[in-house]
Amino acid sequence: MLIVTLLPFIFILLLILAVVISTLYVVRQQTVVIIERFGKYLKTSSSGIHLRMPFGIDRLAARIQLRLLQSDLIVETKTQDNVFVTLNIATQYRVNENNVMDAYYKLMRPEEQIKSYIEDALRSSVPKLTLDELFEKKDEIALEVQHQVAEEMSSYGYIIVKTLITKVEPDAEVKQSMNEINAAQRKRVAAQELANADKIKIVTAAEAEAEKDRLHGVGIAQQRKAIVDGLADSIQELKDANISLNEEQIMSILLTNQYLDTLNTFAASGNQTIFLPNNPDGVEDIRTQVLSALKVKNHN
């Protein structure tokens, strides 16, 4: 009987609780809520706990993120030198918290709209550049596209924070051709370097051989000079000894003695062949040459 009596009070209490609960709503950090009253925009609520009119008078139309969002898309276009390329684009954007109303009511699908603007901007910029220029200037192109899209989207309550061209992928056949051209260039450079190295080796060897021949010639000249100096000294010693012989006779004796010494040295080395003048006047010719050399030395 008591329960039946309390039922109206319980019902009223539950009704009041439902009304209180329906009037309260919470908005999370970096989020805003669009509130509509009878289908018309009323206000924008920021983070925290708020009150609204119950029974559907005030409705939570949408919860909008203020955090940074990213949209990825792939755009296919053509360069100035008729190469088809695929561009991977990453666009970072967010809702302008001072213009949330336009961001919600003016665009149904903002991400698709941003992609359309980016595709249009890229298909206007890329065909002006060659493939090589596209690789070199992709950051400049991304910045230009970002400015164009940001200008268009600002009127809809969106801020374009950054636009990046993350990948430039030419057609597979073009890419293979570029790799082959690059490989051929590297092989040509390698061949040139090897040729230069061989040239350096040959030039160095030739210079070394020339220096060897020069030093050999200097050695022979010094050796002959020493022989002539020795003969001159021997002649002078014989003259100083008051030997009654003229220079030619002394020279003949010295040459004969040197000739015999040479034969002894030749035989001691185990040699069995010797080249002699082809006539008896050969020794006389040698003596005449030596005398001429001595006269030149004495004259100097």
JOKALIN-V842635 format. One line per field, one symbol per residue. psi: psi as a letter, one per 30 degrees, with the letter a starting at -180 (. if undefined). burial: # if it has 9 or more other ideal C-beta (glycine too) atoms within 8 Angstrom, else .. Layout:
psi = ???
burial = ???
This chain:
psi = eeeeefeeeeeeeeeeeeeeeffklkklkhklkkkkjhgkkelkkakaklllkahgekkjekkkkflklkkklkkkakleghkklkkkkkkkllkjffheeeeeffkeieeeeeeeeeeeeeffeefflleeeeeegeeeeeeeeeeeeeeefefggkkjekkkjfkjjlkeeeeeeeeeeeeeeeeeeeeeeeeeeeeeeeeeeeeeeeeeeeeeeeeeeeeeeeeeeeeeeeeeeeefghkikleeeeeeeeeeeeeeeeeeeeefggkfkkklkglffeeeeeeeeeeeeeeeeee.
burial = ..................#..####.#...#######...#..##....#.#.#..#####.####..#.#.#.#.#.#...##############..######.....#..###.###.###.###.#.#.##..##..######.###.###.#####..###..#.#...##..#.................................................##.##.##..##..........#######..#...#..#..........#....##.###..##.##..#...
